[in-house]
Amino acid sequence: MTDQELVINNFEEKLKRFTHAISGELTKEEDFVIANTKIPTDTFNVLLPKSPNIKNIVKIRQGIDHFSFKEYPFSTWVNTQYLNNDWKRIIQEYDLQEAERNVMMKLENTLNVGQRISHQLKIIKVGNHEELMEYKRVFMGLFEGTPEKGALENFFNKFSQVKLGSKAQMFIGCLPEMTVATGLLIESQDSYGIYDVMTKESYRSKGYGSEMFQFLLNQTKDKQKPVVLQASDDGVNIYKRFGFREIGEMVVFE
């Protein structure tokens, strides 16, 4: 398995977990995955190509056409190495526009990850509805003033931690006065993935995100497994300090 495939497979595991957690539908084929939450959210409705070679063009069209019929927004996350003429043709046909690019990164293992030095945050594994709502408040802070916020409200209201399963661990970072950070660790067969390391806007640049990130690295049970993530340009150098290296690029279309 290539490094890029590790990232894609872990992201697929995340899509599977979060789609199942709200009783959505996951279409899984050899060359792609479509996560359909049945909610109009392009954060969690996702088309994920798994190969540069399209084998099931009819099913891909069926999935996209269903989103169009329901007027559900969705996003397409493509490894830039897969962006051949076939995938480009689909993206152009459905008038999908590039929204962002993320750097795929990998840490070979967590054998030498240092223990958390700072203890500014009380970090809690989300285990009940109240803690899930705290996670939601921080998460939705990124979507203030957008239509996506209402869709995410609906998403989290339908969310079942029991259906999410034990391979997905959600965490909140708390100060005495409020919850200020989140983090998500997804375990797949071949890797761990880190997602949703977020800090409330007014509490950024205080080290809370780095503290949460190092905490997540220390939650891996199998220290031999690699850890993967997708980083914005701003986050790349932060993750490099933890030993991560760049392995590719993911482009997002909406």
N, C-alpha and C positions, 0 to 999 in steps of 0.2 A: 504494500500500500504506500502510495506517495504521501508526502507531507500535506499536499493540498487535499488529497482524499481524506486524510485524518480530520481536517477542518470541516469538510463537507459532511462526512459521516456523523461527526459530533453535532453539527447543526441540524442534521436530519433527526437525530435522537431528541434534540430540544423541541423541534417541530412536532414530533410524534407525542411527546409528553404533554406539551401545552395544548395540543389539539384534543387529545383524549381527555384532558382535565376539564374541558367544557362540553364534552360529548360531540365534538366536531367530526369531520371526515378527513381521513388521510389517504390519498391516492399514491401508492408506492409502486414504481416501476423501475426497471433496470437503469433507465436513462434519466429519470426525473422523479421528484416528489412534489405533490401539491397538498398543502395544508389549507383546509377550508373550515373555518371556525363557525360558519353560518352567522357571522357578525360582520358588519361593514368596517373592518379594521385592516389597513395595509401593514400594520405592525405584525400581525399574526396570521393573516392570509398570505401565503407565500408559495411561489413556484421556485423550486430549487433544482436546476440542472445537475445531474450527477455524471454526465459524460458529454464529450463534444459530439458524439454520434447519436442522432435522434432516431429511435426505433419505433416510437409510438406517437407519431405526429397527430393521429386522430384523437387519442386520449388527452394530449396536451391541449388541443383546440377545444375539446369538450370542457375541460377544466376552466380554461380562460373564458369561453363563451358562457359558462354557468355564472362566473363572477360578473360578466357584463350584463346578463339577463337580470340578475338579482341586484345589479348596481352596487356590488361590493367592490371596494377598492382592494388592490393586492399589490404585492411587491415581488420582484424577480431578482434573486441573488445569484449571480453568475461568476464563477471562477474565470478570470480574464483569459486563461489558457483554453477555455471552452468556447470562446466567442468566435466561432467560425461562421461561415455564410449561412448555415442552416439556422442557428440560434439568432443571428442578426436579422434574418428574414422574418422570424416570428416577432421579434421585438419591434421591427419597423411596421409589420402588418397591423399590430395592435396599438401602434403609436405610443409605445412605452418610452419614457424619457429618463435619462440618467439622473439619479437623485443624489447619489453619494458613492464614494469609494472607500473601502476599508483594507487595511494591511493585514493579511493572514500571518499569524505568528505562532511559534512553537517553542516550548521548553521541553528538553529531552526527558527529564524526570524531576521528581521532587525530593530526591535523596539528600540534597544539600541546601534545602530551603531553610533560611534562618527563622527562628521563632519571632513572633510579633514583639517588637520592642516597645512601641507606643501602646498605651491602654487608655486612650482618651474615650474610646467608644465601648459601650456594653453591647457586644454582638450576640444576637439571639437567633437561633434557627426558627424559622416560621413554623408554628405548630398548631395554631388555632386561628379562628376567623378574625379576631381583633388584630393579631400580628400580621395577617395577610392584608388587612385594610391599611396598616401602617406602611407595608411594602408598596401597596397601590398608591398611596398619597405621594410618596417620593417619586415613584415611577411616572405617574401622570403629571408631575411638575414640569416634565419636558414638553408637554403638549398643551400648555395653557393657551387659551384663545383659538384653538383649532377644532375642527369637526371630529378629529381623532379622539379627543378627550372623552366625548360622550360615548363613543364606541368602546373605548377601553373601560369606562365605568360599567358598561353592560357586560364586557368580557369578564372582569374580575367578580362581578356579582354572581356569575354562573360558574365560577371557578371552584373545582373540587380538589383539595389537597390529597384526598384518598386516591382519586383517579390519577393524580400527577405521578404518584409512585415514589419509591425511596431513592431512585437513581437521580432525581432532581432535588437539590437542596436549596431553599431560598433563605436568605439571611437579612436581618435588619440591624443597623448600627444606631444605637441610641445614646443621646446625651440626657442629663437629668431632665431637661425641659422638653425634649421632643426627639422623634426619630429623624435622622438626618442622612442616612446612607442605606444602600441596598447592595446585595451581591447574590449571584446565582452560580451554582456549580452543577454541571451536568456530567454524569458518568456514562460513557458508552463502552462497548466491548474493548475498544482499542485506545481510548484516550479519556481525559477529563477536559471539559470545556468551561471557560469562565465567561459569564455574560452579566449584563445589567449592573455593572459597578457604577452606581450613580450617587451623587451627593446633591442635596437641596442647594439651590443656586446661592442663597445667602451664606452658606456654610462651606463654600468651596475654597480651595487654596489654603486649607488648614491641616492637610495631611490625613483627613478622614478617608478619602478614597484609597490612598496607598495602604492605610491600615486595614481596611476591609479586604483589599486585594491580597495582602500578605496572609491575612487570616484564611482566605479561601484556599490559598496554596497549601496551607497546613492542614486542611480538611481532607486531603486525598489519602485514602486508605492504602492503595497500591502505589507505593513510592516509585516503582519502576515505570509506571505508565507516563507517557508524555502528557503535557497540558497544552491546549490550543486556545486561541482566541482571535477575534477580529478587532483591530484597533483603528481609531481615527488617526489622522496625521499628528494631532496633538498628543495622543497617548503613546505613540511608538517609542519615544525615548524613555518614557517612564517604565514601560515593560522591558525594554532592553536592560535597564538597571537590575531587573530581577532575573536576567539571564535568558530572556526570550530572544529569538532571532526571526527575521523576516523570511517568509517562505512563499509568498505570493500575494495576489491582490484579488479582492472580490468587488465587483461593481453591482450597484443596486439600481434597478429600473422600477419606475412606478407609472 
